[in-house]
Amino acid sequence: MRIKQESDGGFLAQIVIREMSETRLTFRKIPFIIWFCGSLVTLTSLYLIYHLILGHYGVLFEGYREGHWWQYFISFLMLLFGFTIFYAGKVEQIIFDKQLGILSKVKTTIFCTRKVTDWSLDQIQNVRVFKRGHDGIQVMTIHYDIQIDFRDIPSTVVMNT
């Protein structure tokens, strides 16, 4: 079965196909929810630091003139935690390239560090999809794991949906 890009545009977006041509197929998964949560934690910590610093000068409100050391410590720990959440969200990209004969798995962080793993397409022996999770009346946690078996190296889970 062949997917046509023109007529099945919605279907292609649903299965996260980024690029599809005769020689190259690219899947991309972007962690928008993780980045949103990281931005909420970071903005909250910056808001707290802003109020602590301007409260020291007596600009914002009448009351305590200085923040205690533990307030600054907690605010900067929250800021560090926000950046850690940003770093945890990685853009995963799976590239099947017939022209080069490789399968690539690229993980890129928001700080532009990349981890690239390449496999030869000739070494692929089997591709399996595992259905995981539970489909109940009120809870549906179904997701799929794509596992590729190679001839000379151990099998690898390439993508989780």
Summary of the structure (lengths in Angstrom):
residues: 161
radius of gyration: 23.1
end to end distance: 21.1
largest distance: 71.7
contacts: 390
relative contact order: 0.12
helix: 34%
strand: 34%
